[in-house]
Amino acid sequence: MPERYYTSHVRHVLRYYCKNPNRPVRDVDSWNACHAVLKRLSDHEREIVMNIHGNGETVMEAIQRLSRERRCDAKRLWDLMNYVDRAIAKEMKWT
């Protein structure tokens, strides 16, 4: 399935948020959108998203690593990431 047009920018914003979760320095609107969406997730889901974007790995590498470490299906992790991507895009009124 091809990436949606907003996926690259949303993931860039998520990486920035995960590295700076307590201070919106640059793009405050993007930071606020990430914060609003991640607040709605469970603690477990938020930890997974932060782990995927906060380690300096590609999303694919992080999902494969987490899938092995937590012994869960990688598809469930991809579904979570797609949900978060879309929710942030909606929060920013890109969709």
C-alpha positions, 0 to 999 in steps of 0.5 A, spaced: 500 500 500 503 506 498 504 511 503 499 517 504 501 524 502 502 526 509 505 520 512 512 523 511 511 529 514 507 526 520 513 522 521 518 527 521 513 531 526 513 525 531 520 524 531 521 531 533 515 530 538 518 524 541 525 527 542 522 533 545 516 531 549 516 537 554 517 543 550 514 545 543 520 549 540 519 550 533 513 548 530 508 549 535 502 547 531 505 540 529 507 539 536 500 540 539 497 536 534 502 530 536 501 532 543 493 531 543 493 525 539 498 521 543 494 524 550 488 520 547 492 513 546 493 508 552 499 508 556 501 502 553 500 505 546 503 511 547 510 507 549 510 503 543 509 510 539 515 513 543 519 507 542 518 507 535 520 514 533 525 516 539 530 511 537 533 513 531 531 507 527 527 507 521 520 506 522 520 499 519 527 497 523 523 499 530 517 495 528 521 489 527 525 490 533 519 491 537 515 485 534 521 481 536 522 483 543 514 484 545 512 477 541 507 481 537 504 481 530 508 486 526 501 488 523 498 490 529 504 495 530 503 498 523 496 498 524 497 503 530 502 507 526 497 508 521 492 510 526 496 515 529 499 518 522 492 519 520 489 522 527 495 527 527 494 529 520 486 530 521 488 534 528 492 538 523 487 538 518 491 535 512 485 530 511 
